[in-house]
Amino acid sequence: MGKHGKAKRGIPPKSDFNAWYPAIVEISDLVDKRYPIKGMDVWKPYGWSTMRLIDSLTRKEMEESGHQEYNFPLLVPEDLLEKENQLVSRLKAARELGVDPSELRMDEEDSGFKKEVYWVTKGGENELDIPMFLRPTSETPMYTMFSLWVRSHADLPLKTFQIVNTFRYETKQTRSFIRVREIHFFEAHTVHKDEQGATRQIEQDAEIVQRLMKSLCMPVIVSKRPVWDTFPGAWYTTAVDAVMPNGRTLQIATYHHYRDQWAQAFDLNYEDAEGNTQNCHQTTFGMSERLLGAVVGMHGDDSGLILPPSVSPYQIILMPVAAHVNEQVIPKINDLAKELRGSGFRVHVDDRDIRPGGKHYHWEIRGAPIRLELGPRDLDANKCVLSLRTGGKIEVSLENLSQTINQYLDDISETLLNRSLNNNSELVQKFPGISSKDSGWELNSPIVDGIVYELAFDGNDADAEVLEKITGLALLGDCVEPYPESIPCAITGKLTTRKQHLARMY
């Protein structure tokens, strides 16, 4: 481990993030990576409970914003992928030529997902007439059905979502939650009468993302991706990136405005109030188990996970101490558990016959926000001891315990958010600048590995290419929070409020 220091309890130090992350995912019992297909982990109960709590936050947002949950088939026939490939390749070619997509014919070039899908070519011993594939995402199956469901303006808006498994034949090195072949995936797809309706949906998606990130105590960089990094089927893409402790950015959500590009390809249109046929406008919004990867990476420490109270399977672990000395300890612990559950907390009683130190270690690694100890002396004093996963041991009264617990859970959330904000302020730094010399462009000072650089940039594609080549980093695009006042563009010197970031991405 060398420069990173000695491992604690078999856990590499977090300063060695590339070793710490995969170790902690297994030691904390989130998944088991030993399944015999690379990139397909087995979710353990603790990890699955955490993911389902993240899903429940998302479901709540969907229900409150008028989306309805669907569940589409896993298999998609090949001819639907061909339809998507033709659309995507045409849009890609139009973008590269700088022309309107309507000016180009639908060609047969392979694009999109064809090379990254898992194919199903047989049913039993029989070759299938039309090969099928496991969904990598669900535009094609969903839009095929949407065109059957939408007939008139009265059918709009159509706001759908599903939380399903998707599959991609990932050839790069896999990493639990961050780069996998079977993906736990949330996708929302909406259909609107016009561009304005779709734009309002994108604005709503942005608000939903901010609330979700606050629940996960996670500061993020939200950017409108540059044209060359926008999904070819989208008019524009907005992406949400978390900055991991090693200075790499992890894209954890995207929302796309499609205008009517997909509607044209999938005959998705409606009859307006005047009886005219109009193309629908669409959006998509996607997130995955990368959210959990970001939570693990952002909040954990040298001792294990630290889970935000909003998504921790157990918010309070109740631990009886020296129950053999006073037989009232266990009944009191059970009463407290009942009281706390009645107040809406997720509670677990750890009454295993092992030393308290072993229990503390077990739940510290798993990141439970609060551990509550109650022994004979506490019983006599009508008190208990709380250990907070963010640090600190406090003796509190058993009177109004639910209120006390609630306050400490809020404090833990605030601590995690502040730590993450501090982490970002250290890892996101001002770009050192670039100068034009006779020999070409030169950096004013060297790029440091593990840093995300913030800069004003208002240049063209060629200027962007200069920046990316000389730094070895990628432009994330226009930050949705511009500079309050104009400052000079890093390359052109032109005054601009456009804030951008250069980063190494996962």
N, C-alpha and C positions, 0 to 999 in steps of 0.2 A: 504494500500500500504506500510505502515510501513517504513522499511529501504530504500525503493526506492524513497521516496519523494512524493510530492504532484502532482496530475495529472494536466497537463496544458490543458485548454480548453476541458476537458473530455478525453484527450489522456493520457494513462499511460506513465510514463517516459520510455525511451528506455532502461535504466538500468534494468528494469523489462521486459526483452525481451519477455518472454512467454505470458505476458499480452499485451504488446505494439503491437506485430506483428498482432494478429488477429483483434485488434481494428483498427489499421491503415489501414488494407486492406479494411475494410468497410467504415470507415470515409472518406477515400480518394476517394471513389466511384469506386473502381476497380471491385468489385463483390458484389452480394447480396447472403448471405449464407442461406437465409430463404426458399429456395426451399425445398419441402418436401421429398427429398431423401438425406440422409447424404452423404457428400463427392461429391455432384454434385452442384456446385455453378452456379449462373446465372452471366455471364460476363456482366458488365455494359459497356456502350460505351467507357468510359475513359480507363478502363482496357483492353478492347478488342483492342482499338487503339494501346495501348502500346505493347500488345502481337503481333499484326500484324506488328508493326515496328521491333520487334525482329525477327519475321519470315522473313521480307523483307531483313534484313542483312544476314540471313541464305540462302535465295533464291539466293541472289546475289553471295554468295560464291559457291553455287552449280552450278549455270549457268557458272561461270568463270572457274570451274574445270571440266566442261564437263558432269555434271549429268543432267538427264532429269526428269521432274516431272510427276509422275503417280498418279492415284487415284484408289486404289483397293477396292473391296467390304468390307463392314463392317462385314458381316456374313461369318463364316467359318464352313464347315461341320465337324462333330466330328471325322470322320475317318482320317482327316488330322492331328488333334491334337494327335490321337493315334500314327501316324507315327512319329510325333515330340517327344512324350513321350518315345517311344521305343528307338529312337536315343539318347535322352538326358540321359535316365536311363542307357543305355549301356556305354556311354562316362563317366558318373559319376562313374559307377562300375569299369571301366577300370582305372580311375584315382585313386580310392581308393585302388585297387589291385596292382597298379604300372605296369600294362601290356598294350600292344598295344590294342586299341579298336577292331581291326580286329580279335583278338583271342576270343572275347566274342560274343555269339549269341544275336540276338535282343530279349529281354524278354518283359514281359507284365507289368512290374512294373510301377505304376503311378509315373510320375515325371513331371517336367516342370510346366505348368500353369493350369493343370486340376482342382485344388482345388480353383483357384482364378478367374475363368471366370464366366461370366453371360451366362446362358444357355437359348436357345430358343427351346422349345419342341413342340409347337403347331403352326399351321397356321390356324387362325380362330378357328373352333371347332375340326379340324382334328389333330390327333397326327402325327408328322413328322416321316417319315421312318428313316431318319438319323437326330438326333438332331443337332442343330447348336449352335454356341456360338459367342458372340461379341468379335472381335479381341482384345487380350491383347498386341500384337505386330504382325508383319506381315511376319515373316519368312515363315510359312507354306503356306499361300495363294500365296505369291510372288514366292517362289521357285517352286511351282507347275506349275506356268505359265512360269517361266524362262526356265524350262526343255523343254517347247514347242517352245520357241523362239530361244534358242541357239542350233545351229546345227554344225557350223564349226568355225574354228579359226577366220574367217572374221567377226563373230558376236560379237567378244570380243575386248576390255572390254565392258561389259554392266554396265552402271552407272546410277542408279535410285534413286529417293527419293520421299517421299510424306509427307505432313503435314496434319494430320487427327486426329480424336478423337479415343482413345483406352480406353478399359474398364477393370478394375480389381476389384474384390470383396475384397476391403481393409477392414480388420477386426480391424486394430489398430485405434487409435484416428486420425481423419482426421484433416488436417490443410491446408487452402487455398494455392494452388499452390505447396505445399511441399508434402502432402500426400492426394491424392484425388482418387475418384473412376472413374470419367470420366476425362481422361487426354488429354490435348492438346499436341500432340506428333509429333516430327520430326524424321523421320528415313530414312537413306540412306542405300541402299543395292547394293553392287557391285559384279560383276563376272569377273574373270580373268583367263588367260591361265595357270598360274603357281603361285607357292608360292611367287616368287619375285615380280610379278605384284601386288599381294594382299598386300605385305609388302610395296611397294611404295605407295599404296593407304592409308595405315595406316599412313605413314609419312606425306602424304598430309592432312589427317584428323587432325593430330596434329598441322599443320600450320594454318589450318582453325580455329581450336579452339582458338589458341593464338590471331588471329586477331579479332575474335568475342568477346573474353574476354576483349581485349583492348578497343573495341567500348563500352563495358558495364562498363568500368573503374573498372574491377574486377580482382584482383590478385587471382590466384588459385594454388592448389597443384595438380600436375599431376603425377599419380603413375601407375605402372604396378601391378595390383592387385595380391595378393598372390594366390597360386593355389586353396586353399580352398574357396576363395571368387571370383573365376573366374566362369562365366557362363559355366556350363558343356558342352554346345555345342560349346564353343570357345577353340581355341588353347591357346590364351592368351587374356586378357582384359586390356585395359588402361582406367582409370577413372579420371575424372576431379572433384575436390572437392573445394568448396568455404568454407571459415571459417566464420561462422555466429558470430554475436557479443556476443552470449552466449557461444562461444567456441566449439559449435558442428559443425561438418563438414556436408555439404550438397552436395551430388553427383549430379552434374548438366549436365554431359555428359559422355558417354562411347563410346569407339570404340573397336570392337572385330575383331581379325584375326581368321577366321574359318578354314583355310587351306582347305582341300577337304572333311571334315567330313560330312557336310550337303549335298554336291554334291553326295556323295555315297548313302545317304538315299533317295534323291529325283531324282536320275537318271539324274543329271545335268552334262552332258559331251559334248564333241565336237570332231570333226574330225580334227586332225592337218594337217599340210602341206604335211606330208608323208602318210596321209590316216589312221593313227592310232587313236583309240579312247582314249581320255584323260579325266580325271576328272577335272572339273573346281575348282578354288580356290575362296573363297569369303570373304567379309568383311561386317560388319554393323557399323553404326555410329548413335547414338541416343541422342536426347535432348528433353526436355519437358518444360511445363510451370514453372517448377522449376527454370528456368532461371529468370523468372519474380520474383519469390519468393526470389531468391538470390539478385536481384536488390533492392527490397523493404527492405530486412533485412540488406543488406550491407550499403546502402547509406542514409536511412531515419534518422531523428533525433527526438527530443522531440516535434517538431512542425509539423511533418508529413513526407510525402514522400520527397525525392529529386531524381528526375529522371535525368539520364545522357542525355545530349542534343541529342544523337544519337537515343534515343527511346522515347523521350517525345512527346506526341501527339501535344502539342503546345510548341514551344521553346521560343516564346515571347508573353506575354499578353500585349496588348495595352490598357491603361486605361485613358480615358479623365477625366480631373479634372475641376470642376467649368465651365462646358460648357455653363451654363446659363449666365455667365458673358460676354463671347465672343463667338458669333455664328460661329467663324472660327475654334474653337477647334475640333469639330466633323469632318468637311471636311478634316482638316489637319491630324487627326488620320487615317482617311480612306485612304488618300494619302500615308501615311507612311506604312500602312498595305499592300497596293498594291505594293509599292516599295520593301518592305521586302519579300513579297511572290514571286515577280519577281526575287529576288536573291536566291530563293530556300528555304527560311525559312518557318517553320510551324507557322502560326500566328493566334491569336484569338483577336478580338476586344471585350472587356467587357464594353459595354455601358449601363449596367443596371442602373436604377435610385436608387442606394443605395450608402451609404457612402464609400469613398475610403478604409477605414479601413476594412470594410466587404469584399471588393474585394481582398485586400491583404491577408486576412485570408483564403479566399476561395482557392486562387491559391498557397498559401504557403503550405497548407495541401496537395494539389495535386502535389506539387513538381515541378511546372513549373520553368524552369531555370532562365528566366529573366522576370521581370515586368517593363513595360515602362509607365511612367506617363507624360502626357502633359497637361498643364493648360495655362491660359491667359498670365502669366508672362513668361512661357517657350516659348510661341509663339512669344512674343515680342523680346526675346533674341535669338531666333532660336536655342533653346536647349531643352533637355528633361532630365528626371531623370530615371536612371536604378536602380532597386533593384535586386541584385543577390541572388538566393536561397541558395547559399553557404555562404552568408554574404556580406554586403557592399552595400552602396547606392552612386551612382556616377552621377554627372551632366555631360552630354556629348553634343557635337554639333550635330545638325541635318545634317550637311554636312558629306558626306561619312558614313552615319549611318550603312549601310550594312556591311562595312568593320569593323567598331567599334564593332557591334554586333557579328560578326564572331570571333573577337579576344576574346571577353568576354566569348563566348560559349566554345572556346578552353580552356580558363583559368578555367572555371567551371569543364570541363572534367578532367583537370590536377589536380585540387584541390581534386576532388572525388577519383581519382586514388591514390593520395598521402595519403589521409585520410585512404583509404582502406589498403594501404601498412603499414601504422602506426598501424592500427587495428590488422593486421596480426602479425606484429613484437611483439606486446604486448601479443597476444594470443598464438603464437607459440613459445615455450620455449624449452631449452635443457632438455633432460630427466635426472632426478637426479641420475640415476644409480641404480644398483642392485648388491647385494653381496650374495655369497653362504656361508651359515652358517651351523653348525651341524644340526640345526632344519629345514634346507631348505633355500630357497631363501628369501631375505628380501630387501625391498626398502631402499635406502640410506636416503631418506626423503620422507614424505607423498606426494601422488598425490593430486593436487589441482583441484577441479571441475571447468570446463570451460576453461581448458588449453589443447592445442594440443601439444604433446611432440615430438620433433625431436631427432632422435638417429641414430647411426651407428649400423646396424644389418646385420649379415651374417650367422645367425644360421639356424638350420633345423626346421622342423615343431614342434618338441617337445620343442625346445627353444622358438619358437613363442608362443606356448601354455602357457609356463611359464610366459612370458611377459603379455599376454592378461589376464590370470587369476589373477595375482598379482596386476595389475593396474585396471582391470575392463574396459579396453579400447580395441579398435580393431586396428590391424595393417592395414594401408592403402596400404602397398606394397612398391615396389622399386620406389622411386622418380626418375623421368626422368632426374633430375639435380643432379648428384652424388656429393659427396664432392670433392673439387679440390685435396686434399691430403688424403692419407690413415689415418684413426684413428681406435682405437680399437673397435671391436664389443661389444655392451653392455653386452652380455652374455658370448661369447666364448673368448673375448679378442683378437681374431685374427684381424690383420690389414685389413681394408676394406674401399672402397670409397662408399659403398652402403648406401645411405641415406634413412631412413624410418620415418614414423610418426605413433604415437599412438593417437587415438582420439575417442570421443564418436560421433557416426554417427546418423544422422536423419534416 
